[in-house]
Amino acid sequence: MTDKLTPAKIRRNLSGERVSLIGGAGFIGHNLAIGLRQAGAEIQVVDNLMQNNLTTNVIDQNLDPFRRELNHGFLIQRFEMMRDAGIKLDNADARSMIDLPEVLRDFDPTKLVHLSAISSAVDAKHVPGHCFDLQLVTLRNVLEFTRLFPNSVNQLVLMSSSTVYGDFKTPTVDENTRPRPYGIYANAKYMAERLARTYNDQYGLGLTIIRPSALYGERCISRRVSQVFIENALMGKPLLLEGSGNGRLDFTYIYDLVDGIVRSMAVDREPESSITFNMTCGNARTIAELAGIVKSVIPTAICEERPRNKIKPVRGALSTKRASETLNFRPQWPLEIGYKRYCEWYVEQWERTQRVVFAN
């Protein structure tokens, strides 16, 4: 392991870095932007504010007034937190090779983080073209920016996914496990990895690939299972346990992911290096265990079994040994602590929204 990445060293190494987060106003992005800002970097968020964001929340005809208000509260919290942290926000479309270079050149970043993507495998199957646009067209433009201005950017961080592994053949996978992606979402993520590695090989682009898993945390509106379970419990709807709830996921609190990514950007590294990190809690838990924590916070929650959705891969734990040895990465939020905290926060937000909606 390299010299231990203490908070002081992280801040020292990131001081003076200028980081642009492409698609950075989303769930992962705004949390990462704040984490990097707290670590001493100057931060720019580039986002067109449409995917799972303010515009969609306003125009989506499928949203009832309560959910619209709930999501609105989460989204406003994101922007207020970024504003208070001194983060620069540029409303631009990263799919445009005109918009993106203009805002990037104005900020003059030394590091780029590519976060633009559709939010789930189910959504990607329904609108594959949109998935390609958000994941691959935006990445093409980011990669071309690094090629056209090679002396500006010293590192690209690409947000991939644990879904690139496909069905897990073993209880635990590490970064040397052969990817077997299935479906539009996972293959788009893996194609992004391959493209970024090619630019690393051909043009010397410093590259870090991050593979997270089953994220949960405050201000998410992407309708992940961790969020859906809480909402169903609050509405008196059943928590649907696919395959008896014995499916296992490496549930990861957003703050552990942010800590790991910040470390990957602060570590001493060769300028043209390429490395991939699993960035998870490192411990697979069942869907039934997730439901049990919801029930401990919301005792009226009920569970109901249903067949497993075959589009979702069979998964398990992701080894974080490489991140531990290279970055001194130590997840701090096991499911019993992190998810319970998230559940309690969500109940508070739900009750706040009820007061606002029913007062009107």
Residue frames relative to the residue before (quaternion, step in Angstrom):
aa qw qx qy qz dx dy dz
M 1.0000 0.0000 0.0000 0.0000 0.00 0.00 0.00
T 0.4887 -0.6388 0.5069 0.3101 3.54 -1.11 0.72
D 0.7420 -0.3517 0.2848 0.4946 3.56 -1.30 0.01
K 0.5778 -0.6341 0.3909 0.3335 3.53 -0.91 0.97
L 0.3646 -0.7335 0.5364 0.2030 3.54 -0.91 1.01
T 0.0672 -0.7976 0.5991 -0.0197 3.54 0.03 1.32
P 0.6641 -0.4864 0.3638 0.4360 3.63 -1.18 0.31
A 0.6409 0.5255 -0.3290 0.4527 3.59 1.01 -0.78
K 0.6793 0.4734 -0.3031 0.4718 3.59 0.93 -0.84
I 0.6063 0.5464 -0.3553 0.4557 3.59 1.01 -0.73
R 0.6830 0.4778 -0.2889 0.4708 3.56 0.87 -0.94
R 0.6407 0.5239 -0.3252 0.4574 3.58 0.99 -0.79
N 0.7067 0.4695 -0.2710 0.4547 3.60 0.89 -0.90
L 0.7249 0.4200 -0.2517 0.4845 3.59 1.08 -0.62
S 0.4884 0.6523 -0.4390 0.3786 3.57 1.23 -0.22
G 0.7820 0.2734 -0.2267 0.5122 3.57 -0.74 1.04
E 0.5695 0.5639 -0.3963 0.4479 3.61 1.23 -0.23
R 0.1971 -0.7536 0.6196 0.0970 3.52 -1.14 0.77
V 0.0784 -0.8458 0.5267 -0.0338 3.54 -0.34 1.31
S 0.1456 -0.7681 0.6194 0.0717 3.56 -0.87 1.03
L 0.1820 -0.7760 0.5991 0.0753 3.55 -0.85 1.05
I 0.2102 -0.7936 0.5630 0.0953 3.57 -0.44 1.25
G 0.7773 0.1059 -0.1421 0.6037 3.55 -0.47 1.24
G 0.3536 0.8192 -0.3944 0.2201 3.52 1.21 0.57
A 0.5757 0.5988 -0.3951 0.3924 3.62 1.19 0.10
G 0.5216 0.6580 -0.4013 0.3660 3.57 1.28 0.01
F 0.7983 -0.3112 0.2234 0.4647 3.52 -1.36 -0.24
I 0.7150 0.4006 -0.2554 0.5130 3.59 0.71 -1.03
G 0.6780 0.5626 -0.3022 0.3640 3.54 0.80 -1.05
H 0.7118 0.4458 -0.2988 0.4531 3.59 0.71 -0.95
N 0.6303 0.5162 -0.3421 0.4683 3.60 1.06 -0.66
L 0.6599 0.4965 -0.3053 0.4741 3.58 0.99 -0.83
A 0.6190 0.5507 -0.3444 0.4416 3.58 0.98 -0.82
I 0.6743 0.4806 -0.2920 0.4787 3.57 0.93 -0.89
G 0.6504 0.5222 -0.3196 0.4496 3.58 0.96 -0.82
L 0.6696 0.4807 -0.2957 0.4829 3.58 0.96 -0.83
R 0.6286 0.5281 -0.3399 0.4587 3.57 1.03 -0.72
Q 0.6523 0.5061 -0.3048 0.4748 3.56 1.00 -0.83
A 0.6699 0.4880 -0.2907 0.4780 3.58 1.19 -0.54
G 0.6768 -0.5552 0.2727 0.3991 3.58 1.26 0.15
A 0.5647 0.6061 -0.3954 0.3967 3.61 1.23 -0.07
E 0.4277 -0.6231 0.5752 0.3131 3.54 -1.33 0.35
I 0.1551 -0.8402 0.5194 0.0146 3.57 -0.77 1.03
Q 0.0710 -0.7422 0.6654 0.0373 3.50 -1.16 0.87
V 0.1562 -0.7521 0.6332 0.0953 3.57 -1.00 0.89
V 0.1027 -0.7735 0.6244 0.0355 3.57 -0.85 1.04
D 0.2172 0.7763 -0.5541 0.2077 3.59 -0.59 1.12
N 0.3596 -0.7283 0.5323 0.2385 3.58 -1.06 0.68
L 0.4062 -0.7758 0.4186 0.2408 3.58 1.36 0.20
M 0.5190 0.6406 -0.4226 0.3764 3.57 0.99 0.81
Q 0.7147 0.4422 -0.2764 0.4661 3.63 0.84 -0.87
N 0.8269 -0.1151 0.0353 0.5493 3.60 -0.55 1.19
N 0.5894 0.5843 -0.3556 0.4298 3.57 0.97 0.80
L 0.8402 -0.2699 0.1306 0.4518 3.54 -1.34 -0.17
T 0.6841 0.4957 -0.3080 0.4376 3.59 0.77 -0.98
T 0.6632 0.4987 -0.3031 0.4686 3.56 0.88 -0.95
N 0.6487 0.5344 -0.3196 0.4375 3.56 0.94 -0.84
V 0.6769 0.4829 -0.2897 0.4740 3.59 1.08 -0.68
I 0.7939 0.3720 -0.1799 0.4461 3.60 0.80 -0.99
D 0.5213 0.6549 -0.4208 0.3497 3.63 1.19 -0.33
Q 0.3284 -0.7824 0.5028 0.1652 3.57 -0.49 1.24
N 0.6264 0.5685 -0.3330 0.4167 3.60 1.21 -0.36
L 0.6046 0.5725 -0.3573 0.4231 3.58 1.24 -0.24
D 0.3440 -0.7085 0.5751 0.2212 3.56 -0.95 0.88
P 0.6896 -0.5041 0.3085 0.4185 3.63 -1.15 0.43
F 0.6328 0.5402 -0.3466 0.4332 3.59 1.01 -0.73
R 0.6979 0.4535 -0.2870 0.4742 3.59 0.80 -0.98
R 0.6020 0.5557 -0.3612 0.4453 3.59 1.04 -0.70
E 0.6768 0.4786 -0.2849 0.4813 3.58 0.96 -0.89
L 0.6262 0.5377 -0.3354 0.4541 3.60 1.00 -0.80
N 0.6859 0.4730 -0.2773 0.4785 3.57 0.84 -1.01
H 0.6173 0.5572 -0.3417 0.4378 3.56 1.01 -0.84
G 0.6448 0.5219 -0.3228 0.4556 3.57 0.97 -0.81
F 0.6528 0.5085 -0.3163 0.4640 3.58 0.95 -0.86
L 0.6853 0.5010 -0.2897 0.4421 3.57 0.89 -0.97
I 0.6489 0.5041 -0.3218 0.4703 3.58 0.95 -0.83
Q 0.6063 0.5481 -0.3513 0.4567 3.58 1.03 -0.73
R 0.6182 0.5496 -0.3462 0.4427 3.60 0.98 -0.84
F 0.7282 0.4484 -0.2549 0.4512 3.55 0.72 -1.08
E 0.6340 0.5192 -0.3389 0.4621 3.57 1.01 -0.69
M 0.6509 0.5105 -0.3170 0.4639 3.58 0.98 -0.81
M 0.6631 0.4864 -0.3106 0.4766 3.59 0.96 -0.81
R 0.6226 0.5337 -0.3373 0.4624 3.57 1.01 -0.79
D 0.6969 0.4817 -0.2789 0.4522 3.56 0.82 -1.00
A 0.6647 0.4919 -0.2994 0.4761 3.60 1.19 -0.51
G 0.4884 -0.6824 0.4227 0.3422 3.60 1.27 -0.11
I 0.3792 0.7261 -0.4805 0.3132 3.57 1.10 0.72
K 0.3822 -0.7187 0.5398 0.2145 3.55 -0.95 0.94
L 0.1031 -0.7954 0.5960 0.0372 3.60 -0.85 0.97
D 0.0621 -0.7852 0.6161 0.0054 3.55 -0.80 1.10
N 0.2815 -0.7512 0.5786 0.1469 3.55 -0.74 1.13
A 0.2962 0.7381 -0.5415 0.2726 3.56 -0.16 1.33
D 0.4239 -0.7039 0.5161 0.2419 3.55 -1.19 0.62
A 0.3267 -0.7839 0.4987 0.1735 3.57 -0.43 1.22
R 0.5439 0.5966 -0.4079 0.4266 3.59 1.24 -0.07
S 0.6659 0.4902 -0.2880 0.4831 3.56 1.27 -0.35
M 0.3464 -0.7467 0.5339 0.1933 3.56 -0.76 1.05
I 0.5747 0.5230 -0.3880 0.4957 3.56 1.33 0.16
D 0.6945 0.4852 -0.2790 0.4521 3.58 0.80 -1.03
L 0.7168 0.5066 -0.2876 0.3832 3.55 0.67 -1.13
P 0.6970 0.4570 -0.3177 0.4522 3.66 0.67 -0.89
E 0.6124 0.5718 -0.3580 0.4121 3.58 1.06 -0.71
V 0.7224 0.4184 -0.2668 0.4816 3.59 0.80 -0.95
L 0.6329 0.5283 -0.3434 0.4499 3.59 1.08 -0.61
R 0.6623 0.4984 -0.3161 0.4615 3.58 0.89 -0.84
D 0.6158 0.5473 -0.3447 0.4500 3.57 1.10 -0.65
F 0.7201 0.4150 -0.2382 0.5025 3.59 1.06 -0.77
D 0.1926 -0.8239 0.5020 0.1792 3.59 1.20 -0.66
P 0.0450 0.8528 -0.5188 0.0403 3.62 0.65 1.10
T 0.3316 -0.7039 0.5880 0.2211 3.53 -1.29 0.48
K 0.7684 0.1527 -0.1048 0.6126 3.59 1.27 -0.37
L 0.1679 -0.7675 0.6116 0.0929 3.54 -1.18 0.69
V 0.1187 -0.7542 0.6405 0.0829 3.55 -1.14 0.71
H 0.1877 -0.7879 0.5786 0.0958 3.58 -0.64 1.12
L 0.0009 -0.8242 0.5618 -0.0711 3.55 -0.51 1.29
S 0.4805 0.7043 -0.4248 0.3043 3.57 1.24 -0.34
A 0.3172 0.7275 -0.5523 0.2553 3.59 -0.73 1.09
I 0.5245 -0.5593 0.5163 0.3815 3.53 -1.31 0.25
S 0.5551 -0.7062 0.3478 0.2686 3.55 -1.04 0.71
S 0.8323 0.0869 -0.0353 0.5463 3.64 1.09 -0.36
A 0.6265 -0.5409 0.4157 0.3769 3.54 -1.30 0.42
V 0.6264 0.5407 -0.3379 0.4485 3.58 1.03 -0.75
D 0.6669 0.4837 -0.2997 0.4811 3.60 0.91 -0.90
A 0.6408 0.5408 -0.3275 0.4354 3.58 0.97 -0.84
K 0.6387 0.5228 -0.3274 0.4600 3.58 1.04 -0.74
H 0.6725 0.5045 -0.2922 0.4558 3.57 1.04 -0.78
V 0.8036 0.1080 -0.0274 0.5846 3.60 0.99 -0.83
P 0.0867 -0.8532 0.5119 0.0504 3.62 0.50 1.14
G 0.6257 0.5486 -0.3518 0.4287 3.59 1.00 -0.73
H 0.6415 0.5132 -0.3139 0.4760 3.55 1.03 -0.79
C 0.6099 0.5491 -0.3350 0.4629 3.56 1.09 -0.75
F 0.6599 0.4998 -0.3096 0.4679 3.59 0.92 -0.90
D 0.6368 0.5425 -0.3274 0.4393 3.58 0.94 -0.90
L 0.7370 0.4451 -0.2488 0.4436 3.54 0.71 -1.10
Q 0.7410 0.4194 -0.2308 0.4709 3.58 0.95 -0.85
L 0.8291 0.3079 -0.1239 0.4499 3.56 0.64 -1.15
V 0.6448 0.4958 -0.3402 0.4718 3.62 0.96 -0.71
T 0.6559 0.4940 -0.3153 0.4759 3.57 0.93 -0.83
L 0.6465 0.5127 -0.3259 0.4615 3.60 1.00 -0.77
R 0.5953 0.5558 -0.3631 0.4527 3.59 1.01 -0.74
N 0.6906 0.4810 -0.2857 0.4584 3.57 0.88 -0.93
V 0.6309 0.5176 -0.3308 0.4739 3.58 1.04 -0.71
L 0.6695 0.4963 -0.2998 0.4643 3.58 0.91 -0.92
E 0.6593 0.5018 -0.3169 0.4616 3.59 0.95 -0.78
F 0.5937 0.5500 -0.3629 0.4619 3.57 1.10 -0.62
T 0.6727 0.4847 -0.3082 0.4664 3.59 0.90 -0.86
R 0.6540 0.5034 -0.3242 0.4623 3.60 1.06 -0.64
L 0.6922 0.4826 -0.2778 0.4590 3.57 0.99 -0.86
F 0.7710 0.1998 -0.1175 0.5932 3.58 1.18 -0.57
P 0.0421 -0.8840 0.4653 0.0189 3.59 0.71 1.13
N 0.7007 0.4758 -0.2821 0.4505 3.59 1.09 -0.50
S 0.5797 0.6054 -0.3660 0.4044 3.57 1.28 0.01
V 0.8013 0.3021 -0.1247 0.5012 3.56 0.69 -1.16
N 0.1910 -0.8090 0.5482 0.0927 3.60 -0.72 1.04
Q 0.8075 0.0806 -0.0501 0.5822 3.61 1.24 -0.15
L 0.1306 -0.7325 0.6617 0.0924 3.51 -1.16 0.80
V 0.1468 -0.7502 0.6395 0.0818 3.56 -0.93 0.96
L 0.1266 -0.8029 0.5816 0.0320 3.56 -0.66 1.16
M 0.2844 -0.7540 0.5701 0.1598 3.56 -0.78 1.06
S 0.0668 -0.7957 0.6020 -0.0044 3.54 -0.42 1.25
S 0.4090 -0.6990 0.5285 0.2545 3.61 -1.05 -0.69
S 0.5450 -0.6034 0.4688 0.3450 3.54 -1.20 0.53
T 0.5339 0.6368 -0.4110 0.3749 3.61 1.20 -0.28
V 0.5169 0.6364 -0.4342 0.3731 3.63 1.16 -0.26
Y 0.6104 0.5598 -0.3573 0.4318 3.61 1.16 -0.45
G 0.3450 -0.7350 0.5119 0.2805 3.60 1.18 -0.43
D 0.7711 -0.2488 0.2314 0.5385 3.55 -1.10 -0.70
F 0.4019 -0.7119 0.5217 0.2439 3.56 -0.77 1.04
K 0.2861 -0.7621 0.5609 0.1506 3.56 -0.88 0.99
T 0.7437 0.2360 -0.1405 0.6095 3.55 1.32 -0.31
P 0.6477 -0.5399 0.3463 0.4110 3.64 -1.11 0.44
T 0.7855 0.1618 -0.0724 0.5929 3.58 1.14 -0.68
V 0.1276 -0.7727 0.6160 0.0842 3.58 -1.07 0.75
D 0.1773 -0.7506 0.6207 0.1411 3.55 -1.22 0.54
E 0.7398 -0.4471 0.2765 0.4200 3.56 -1.31 0.09
N 0.6381 0.5108 -0.3346 0.4691 3.61 1.24 -0.19
T 0.4651 0.6635 -0.4477 0.3781 3.58 1.28 -0.05
R 0.4801 -0.6868 0.4621 0.2902 3.57 -0.86 0.95
P 0.3986 -0.7130 0.5155 0.2590 3.64 -0.72 0.97
R 0.0226 -0.7669 0.6414 -0.0030 3.55 -1.12 0.82
P 0.0153 -0.8551 0.5181 0.0118 3.61 0.65 1.07
Y 0.1246 -0.7707 0.6225 0.0550 3.53 -1.17 0.75
G 0.7893 0.2991 -0.2301 0.4844 3.55 -0.93 0.90
I 0.7101 -0.4792 0.3286 0.3977 3.53 -1.35 0.33
Y 0.6868 0.5107 -0.2990 0.4220 3.57 0.74 -1.06
A 0.7158 0.4576 -0.2675 0.4546 3.57 0.70 -1.07
N 0.6717 0.4918 -0.3095 0.4595 3.58 0.96 -0.78
A 0.6102 0.5290 -0.3549 0.4711 3.59 1.08 -0.63
K 0.6324 0.5166 -0.3252 0.4768 3.58 1.03 -0.77
Y 0.6935 0.4686 -0.2925 0.4625 3.59 0.86 -0.89
M 0.6081 0.5301 -0.3527 0.4741 3.61 1.06 -0.67
A 0.6204 0.5353 -0.3403 0.4613 3.58 1.03 -0.76
E 0.6339 0.5203 -0.3285 0.4685 3.58 0.97 -0.82
R 0.6746 0.5041 -0.3033 0.4460 3.58 0.85 -0.96
L 0.6489 0.5144 -0.3169 0.4624 3.59 0.96 -0.83
A 0.6720 0.4952 -0.3025 0.4601 3.57 0.88 -0.94
R 0.6503 0.5045 -0.3256 0.4654 3.60 0.97 -0.77
T 0.6129 0.5438 -0.3521 0.4524 3.58 1.08 -0.65
Y 0.6579 0.4834 -0.3122 0.4858 3.60 0.98 -0.79
N 0.5914 0.5437 -0.3630 0.4720 3.58 1.12 -0.58
D 0.7048 0.4692 -0.2587 0.4650 3.57 0.90 -0.97
Q 0.7539 0.4245 -0.2186 0.4512 3.58 0.85 -0.98
Y 0.8262 0.2280 -0.0734 0.5099 3.57 0.98 -0.83
G 0.5199 -0.6837 0.3957 0.3252 3.59 1.25 0.16
L 0.3134 0.7640 -0.5080 0.2453 3.59 1.15 0.55
G 0.3887 -0.7017 0.5482 0.2366 3.60 -0.77 1.01
L 0.0302 -0.8506 0.5199 -0.0727 3.57 -0.58 1.17
T 0.0106 -0.7510 0.6601 0.0091 3.53 -1.13 0.84
I 0.1405 -0.7852 0.6008 0.0523 3.57 -0.77 1.09
I 0.1626 -0.7932 0.5848 0.0482 3.55 -0.86 1.05
R 0.0894 -0.7866 0.6099 0.0360 3.57 -0.88 1.00
P 0.0833 -0.8082 0.5827 0.0175 3.61 -0.23 1.25
S 0.1883 -0.7804 0.5842 0.1192 3.56 -1.30 0.05
A 0.8847 -0.0468 0.0494 0.4612 3.54 -1.17 0.85
L 0.0735 0.8450 -0.5225 0.0865 3.54 0.75 1.09
Y 0.0182 0.7592 -0.6503 -0.0171 3.53 -1.25 0.53
G 0.3432 0.7506 -0.5281 0.1995 3.54 -1.22 0.38
E 0.7441 -0.4484 0.2942 0.3984 3.49 -1.37 0.31
R 0.8572 0.1865 -0.1773 0.4461 3.50 -1.28 0.79
C 0.4197 0.6632 -0.5007 0.3653 3.59 1.11 0.62
I 0.0617 -0.7934 0.6041 0.0421 3.60 -0.98 0.82
S 0.4275 0.7459 -0.4211 0.2891 3.59 1.25 0.33
R 0.4210 -0.7404 0.4429 0.2800 3.59 1.29 0.07
R 0.1819 0.7585 -0.5878 0.2149 3.55 0.84 1.01
V 0.6803 -0.5044 0.3299 0.4170 3.57 -1.21 0.45
S 0.6189 0.5593 -0.3431 0.4317 3.59 1.05 -0.73
Q 0.6798 0.4507 -0.2779 0.5076 3.59 1.11 -0.64
V 0.6467 0.5406 -0.3196 0.4328 3.57 0.92 -0.92
F 0.6303 0.5460 -0.3370 0.4370 3.58 0.98 -0.83
I 0.6672 0.4956 -0.3094 0.4620 3.58 0.89 -0.91
E 0.6810 0.4925 -0.2982 0.4525 3.58 0.86 -0.94
N 0.6403 0.5206 -0.3348 0.4549 3.59 0.94 -0.83
A 0.6418 0.5231 -0.3232 0.4583 3.56 0.99 -0.84
L 0.6803 0.4911 -0.2867 0.4624 3.58 0.95 -0.85
M 0.7175 0.4233 -0.2463 0.4953 3.60 1.14 -0.59
G 0.5187 -0.6527 0.4136 0.3659 3.57 1.25 -0.04
K 0.4900 0.6314 -0.4422 0.4071 3.55 1.24 0.39
P 0.5638 -0.6259 0.4071 0.3531 3.61 -1.10 0.57
L 0.4029 -0.6352 0.5954 0.2823 3.52 -1.29 0.52
L 0.2660 -0.8105 0.5058 0.1286 3.57 -0.37 1.24
L 0.1507 -0.8009 0.5779 0.0422 3.55 -0.57 1.21
E 0.2546 -0.7807 0.5543 0.1360 3.57 -0.33 1.24
G 0.8457 0.0604 -0.0658 0.5261 3.54 -0.90 0.94
S 0.6798 -0.5053 0.2633 0.4617 3.59 0.99 0.91
G 0.5724 -0.6235 0.3752 0.3780 3.58 1.23 0.25
N 0.5035 0.6734 -0.4218 0.3391 3.60 1.20 0.31
G 0.4248 0.6821 -0.4778 0.3550 3.58 1.26 0.12
R 0.2446 -0.7948 0.5458 0.1025 3.54 -0.96 0.89
L 0.0272 -0.7816 0.6229 -0.0173 3.53 -1.02 0.92
D 0.4134 -0.6787 0.5473 0.2627 3.53 -1.17 0.62
F 0.1316 -0.8349 0.5321 0.0494 3.57 0.36 1.29
T 0.0609 -0.8202 0.5674 -0.0405 3.56 -0.80 1.08
Y 0.3790 -0.7129 0.5483 0.2179 3.55 -0.84 1.04
I 0.5979 -0.6184 0.3792 0.3411 3.55 -0.94 0.91
Y 0.6522 0.5360 -0.3325 0.4204 3.60 1.01 -0.72
D 0.6036 0.5209 -0.3594 0.4850 3.60 1.14 -0.51
L 0.6411 0.5163 -0.3292 0.4627 3.59 0.94 -0.84
V 0.6567 0.5142 -0.3152 0.4529 3.59 0.86 -0.94
D 0.6405 0.5236 -0.3274 0.4565 3.58 0.91 -0.87
G 0.6763 0.5014 -0.2983 0.4497 3.57 0.92 -0.87
I 0.6645 0.4932 -0.3134 0.4658 3.59 0.92 -0.85
V 0.6220 0.5315 -0.3417 0.4625 3.58 0.95 -0.83
R 0.6513 0.5126 -0.3122 0.4643 3.58 0.94 -0.85
S 0.6622 0.5136 -0.3137 0.4464 3.59 0.96 -0.83
M 0.6874 0.4565 -0.2737 0.4941 3.57 1.21 -0.47
A 0.6950 0.4604 -0.2664 0.4837 3.58 1.25 -0.33
V 0.5453 0.6460 -0.3990 0.3551 3.59 1.21 -0.41
D 0.5163 -0.6030 0.5020 0.3433 3.57 -1.15 0.59
R 0.0999 0.8124 -0.5601 0.1278 3.59 -0.74 1.05
E 0.5609 -0.5672 0.4716 0.3760 3.54 -1.27 0.38
P 0.5903 -0.6372 0.3555 0.3451 3.61 -0.86 0.90
E 0.7835 0.3092 -0.1623 0.5140 3.61 0.98 -0.78
S 0.3624 0.7623 -0.4716 0.2555 3.58 1.19 0.41
S 0.1542 -0.7484 0.6352 0.1124 3.53 -1.36 0.34
I 0.1177 0.7954 -0.5835 0.1137 3.58 -0.79 0.99
T 0.2341 -0.7603 0.5952 0.1136 3.54 -1.16 0.73
F 0.0928 -0.8008 0.5911 0.0277 3.57 -0.97 0.90
N 0.3206 -0.6219 0.6708 0.2460 3.50 -1.18 0.71
M 0.0334 -0.8072 0.5892 -0.0153 3.58 -0.78 1.00
T 0.3266 0.7444 -0.4914 0.3127 3.53 0.28 1.35
C 0.6734 -0.4409 0.3727 0.4618 3.54 -1.30 -0.18
G 0.3787 -0.7590 0.4529 0.2745 3.57 1.20 -0.54
N 0.7085 0.3838 -0.2311 0.5452 3.57 1.25 0.36
A 0.2647 -0.7906 0.5326 0.1457 3.60 -0.41 1.20
R 0.0721 -0.7844 0.6161 0.0055 3.55 -1.00 0.94
T 0.5156 -0.6616 0.4454 0.3132 3.58 -1.10 0.59
I 0.6153 -0.5304 0.4379 0.3852 3.51 -1.33 0.41
A 0.6093 0.5557 -0.3477 0.4462 3.57 1.10 -0.68
E 0.6319 0.5155 -0.3357 0.4715 3.60 1.04 -0.70
L 0.6074 0.5427 -0.3447 0.4667 3.57 1.05 -0.75
A 0.6661 0.5034 -0.2950 0.4646 3.55 0.92 -0.96
G 0.6250 0.5584 -0.3328 0.4322 3.57 1.05 -0.75
I 0.6495 0.4997 -0.3186 0.4764 3.57 1.03 -0.72
V 0.6020 0.5373 -0.3548 0.4722 3.59 1.06 -0.73
K 0.6807 0.5008 -0.2866 0.4513 3.55 0.90 -0.94
S 0.6200 0.5386 -0.3531 0.4481 3.60 1.09 -0.56
V 0.6943 0.4265 -0.2596 0.5183 3.59 1.19 -0.55
I 0.7702 0.1687 -0.0729 0.6108 3.57 1.08 -0.83
P 0.2388 -0.8439 0.4604 0.1376 3.60 0.23 1.26
T 0.6419 0.5431 -0.3329 0.4268 3.62 1.14 -0.47
A 0.4256 0.7191 -0.4602 0.2999 3.61 1.26 -0.10
I 0.1298 -0.7781 0.6115 0.0613 3.56 -1.06 0.85
C 0.2827 -0.7692 0.5560 0.1385 3.56 -1.12 0.67
E 0.0499 -0.7863 0.6159 -0.0027 3.54 -1.15 0.71
E 0.3589 -0.7527 0.5143 0.2004 3.57 -0.85 0.97
R 0.0414 0.7703 -0.6362 0.0120 3.55 -1.27 0.54
P 0.6370 -0.5323 0.3720 0.4153 3.63 -1.18 0.36
R 0.5540 -0.6168 0.4492 0.3328 3.55 -1.19 0.60
N 0.4466 -0.6579 0.5427 0.2706 3.57 -1.10 0.80
K 0.3766 -0.7839 0.4472 0.2091 3.59 -0.39 1.22
I 0.5724 0.5920 -0.3926 0.4096 3.60 1.19 -0.35
K 0.6508 0.5048 -0.3102 0.4748 3.57 1.21 -0.46
P 0.4211 -0.7363 0.4636 0.2561 3.62 -0.68 1.01
V 0.4932 -0.5948 0.5380 0.3369 3.53 -1.31 0.43
R 0.0201 -0.8487 0.5259 -0.0524 3.55 -0.50 1.16
G 0.1455 -0.7764 0.6072 0.0851 3.54 -1.33 -0.07
A 0.7580 -0.3315 0.2673 0.4941 3.57 -1.02 -0.80
L 0.2722 -0.7203 0.6122 0.1799 3.53 -1.24 0.58
S 0.4188 -0.7023 0.5145 0.2581 3.56 -0.77 0.99
T 0.1584 -0.7877 0.5902 0.0776 3.57 -0.90 0.95
K 0.2575 0.8071 -0.4984 0.1841 3.58 1.23 0.42
R 0.6511 0.5166 -0.3279 0.4491 3.60 0.92 -0.86
A 0.6715 0.4813 -0.3005 0.4766 3.60 0.91 -0.89
S 0.6269 0.5392 -0.3342 0.4523 3.56 1.06 -0.73
E 0.7245 0.4445 -0.2491 0.4641 3.58 0.84 -0.99
T 0.7337 0.4367 -0.2340 0.4650 3.59 0.99 -0.83
L 0.8155 0.2734 -0.0884 0.5024 3.55 0.96 -0.95
N 0.3635 -0.7155 0.4938 0.3348 3.56 1.29 -0.21
F 0.2492 0.7903 -0.5086 0.2336 3.57 1.12 0.82
R 0.0506 0.7872 -0.6082 0.0880 3.55 -0.77 1.13
P 0.3190 -0.7642 0.5231 0.2015 3.63 -0.24 1.19
Q 0.2558 -0.8102 0.5207 0.0836 3.54 -0.90 1.00
W 0.7416 0.4205 -0.1922 0.4861 3.58 1.26 -0.29
P 0.1192 -0.7823 0.6092 0.0521 3.62 0.01 1.22
L 0.7042 -0.5106 0.2906 0.3987 3.55 -1.18 0.58
E 0.6487 0.5468 -0.3286 0.4151 3.60 0.90 -0.88
I 0.7221 0.4046 -0.2379 0.5082 3.58 1.11 -0.65
G 0.7319 0.4514 -0.2535 0.4430 3.56 0.70 -1.10
Y 0.7164 0.4424 -0.2781 0.4623 3.57 0.79 -0.96
K 0.6085 0.5346 -0.3620 0.4613 3.59 1.04 -0.64
R 0.6362 0.5220 -0.3239 0.4669 3.58 0.99 -0.83
Y 0.6473 0.5133 -0.3075 0.4722 3.57 1.00 -0.86
C 0.6345 0.5295 -0.3269 0.4585 3.61 0.95 -0.85
E 0.6714 0.4957 -0.3001 0.4621 3.59 0.87 -0.93
W 0.6340 0.5188 -0.3234 0.4737 3.58 1.01 -0.80
Y 0.6642 0.5179 -0.3082 0.4422 3.57 0.93 -0.90
V 0.6193 0.5332 -0.3417 0.4642 3.57 1.01 -0.77
E 0.6407 0.5197 -0.3228 0.4639 3.61 0.96 -0.81
Q 0.6706 0.4916 -0.2967 0.4697 3.58 0.95 -0.89
W 0.6210 0.5465 -0.3274 0.4567 3.57 1.06 -0.77
E 0.6835 0.4782 -0.2819 0.4740 3.55 0.90 -0.94
R 0.6072 0.5393 -0.3495 0.4673 3.60 1.06 -0.69
T 0.6724 0.5001 -0.2954 0.4588 3.57 0.93 -0.91
Q 0.6083 0.5480 -0.3450 0.4590 3.57 1.05 -0.73
R 0.6571 0.5095 -0.3195 0.4545 3.58 0.92 -0.84
V 0.6676 0.5000 -0.3024 0.4613 3.59 1.00 -0.84
V 0.7072 0.4753 -0.2738 0.4460 3.58 0.80 -1.04
F 0.7352 0.4276 -0.2502 0.4626 3.58 0.80 -0.96
A 0.5674 0.5720 -0.3920 0.4441 3.59 1.24 -0.28
N 0.6845 0.4524 -0.2690 0.5044 3.55 1.23 -0.52
